[in-house]
């Protein structure tokens, strides 16, 4: 003969269901934190690389060369540096401003007026997520941008500045 039903089994089952739902929710939030943290780490790394490349590119500008020669060289340099640092070069764009020669090739740059050369690199990285695949989102796009300026003054003085 069975003991009379007092509702104890029903409570244990309800606690088990609530515990399982809570555990699932907890692990879902942990997975979200891991994915978001990974995206922030990728973004900060890509931003540091793009900042460094912008400074490197702006410091290799030769004010006495033609704009066409410099543009080709600097674009190739940017793509090579992006690839060396593990970034996808095709996702980035290089904008060069102020590349007109400040003095003829035979003249000295000492007599040239102060001139600014600006390099802007911007782009996006497609990043795979770990746990967001469960929710149907397997790729995220992280965007970065950097702008550097080279100031050339009289007496061949130069100053490279990272603007943003």
C-alpha positions in Angstrom: 0.0 0.0 0.0 1.3 3.4 -0.9 1.8 6.2 1.5 -0.5 9.2 1.2 0.6 11.9 -1.2 1.9 15.0 0.6 3.4 16.9 -2.4 7.1 16.3 -1.5 7.9 14.7 -4.8 6.3 17.6 -6.7 8.4 20.1 -4.8 11.6 18.2 -5.5 10.8 18.1 -9.2 10.0 21.8 -9.2 13.3 22.6 -7.5 15.2 20.5 -10.0 13.6 22.2 -12.9 14.3 25.7 -11.5 17.9 24.7 -10.7 18.4 23.4 -14.2 16.9 26.6 -15.7 19.1 28.7 -13.4 22.2 26.7 -14.3 21.5 27.1 -18.0 21.0 30.9 -17.6 24.2 31.2 -15.6 26.3 29.4 -18.2 24.6 31.4 -21.0 25.8 34.6 -19.3 29.3 33.2 -18.7 29.4 32.4 -22.4 28.3 35.9 -23.4 30.9 37.4 -21.1 33.6 35.2 -22.7 32.5 36.2 -26.3 32.3 39.9 -25.5 35.6 39.9 -23.7 37.2 38.1 -26.7 35.8 40.8 -29.0 37.1 43.6 -26.9 40.6 41.9 -26.8 40.6 41.5 -30.6 39.4 45.2 -31.0 42.2 46.5 -28.7 44.8 44.4 -30.5 43.7 45.5 -33.9 43.6 49.2 -32.8 47.1 49.0 -31.4 48.3 47.4 -34.7 46.6 50.1 -36.8 47.9 52.9 -34.6 51.5 51.5 -35.0 51.1 51.1 -38.7 49.7 54.6 -39.2 52.8 56.0 -37.3 55.1 53.8 -39.3 53.6 54.8 -42.7 53.5 58.5 -41.9 57.2 58.5 -40.9 58.2 56.8 -44.1 56.8 59.7 -46.2 59.4 61.4 -48.3 58.3 65.0 -49.0 60.5 65.3 -52.1 59.0 62.3 -54.0 56.0 62.4 -56.3 52.5 61.6 -54.8 52.0 58.7 -57.2 55.2 56.9 -56.2 54.5 57.5 -52.5 50.9 56.3 -52.8 51.9 53.0 -54.3 54.7 52.4 -51.9 52.7 53.4 -48.8 49.7 51.2 -49.8 52.0 48.2 -50.3 53.8 48.9 -47.0 50.4 49.2 -45.2 49.2 45.9 -46.7 52.4 44.1 -45.8 52.4 45.4 -42.2 48.7 44.4 -41.8 49.5 40.9 -43.0 52.6 40.6 -40.8 50.4 41.4 -37.8 47.8 38.9 -38.6 45.1 41.2 -39.9 43.2 40.8 -43.2 44.6 43.5 -45.5 41.6 43.5 -47.8 39.4 44.8 -45.0 41.4 48.0 -44.5 41.6 51.3 -46.4 44.5 53.8 -46.5 43.8 57.5 -47.1 46.8 59.8 -47.8 46.5 63.5 -47.7 49.0 66.3 -48.5 51.4 64.2 -50.5 52.3 66.9 -53.0 56.0 67.5 -52.9 56.9 70.5 -50.7 60.1 71.3 -52.7 61.6 70.2 -56.0 63.7 67.0 -55.8 66.9 69.1 -56.4 66.0 71.7 -53.8 66.7 71.4 -50.1 63.8 70.9 -47.8 65.4 73.4 -45.4 63.7 76.3 -47.3 60.3 74.5 -47.5 57.4 76.0 -45.5 55.8 73.9 -42.8 53.7 71.2 -44.3 51.5 68.4 -42.9 51.0 64.9 -44.3 48.1 62.9 -43.0 47.6 59.1 -43.1 44.3 57.5 -42.1 43.9 53.8 -41.9 40.4 52.3 -41.2 39.0 48.9 -41.5 37.1 46.0 -40.2 38.0 42.5 -38.9 35.5 39.6 -39.1 35.9 37.7 -35.8 34.5 34.3 -35.1 32.6 33.9 -31.8 32.8 30.8 -29.5 29.5 30.5 -27.8 27.2 32.8 -29.7 26.9 30.1 -32.4 24.3 28.6 -30.2 22.2 31.7 -30.7 22.9 31.7 -34.5 25.5 34.4 -34.5 28.9 33.0 -35.6 30.7 36.1 -36.9 31.1 39.6 -35.5 32.6 42.6 -37.2 35.1 44.8 -35.2 35.9 48.2 -36.7 39.1 50.2 -36.0 40.5 53.5 -37.3 43.6 55.5 -36.8 44.9 58.8 -38.1 48.5 60.0 -37.9 50.1 63.3 -39.1 53.7 64.1 -40.0 54.6 67.8 -39.6 57.6 68.9 -41.7 59.1 72.3 -40.8 62.1 74.3 -41.8 65.5 72.7 -41.1 64.2 69.2 -41.9 62.5 69.0 -38.5 59.8 66.4 -38.5 57.2 65.4 -35.9 54.9 62.4 -36.1 51.6 62.6 -34.1 48.9 60.1 -33.6 45.7 62.1 -33.8 43.0 59.5 -32.9 
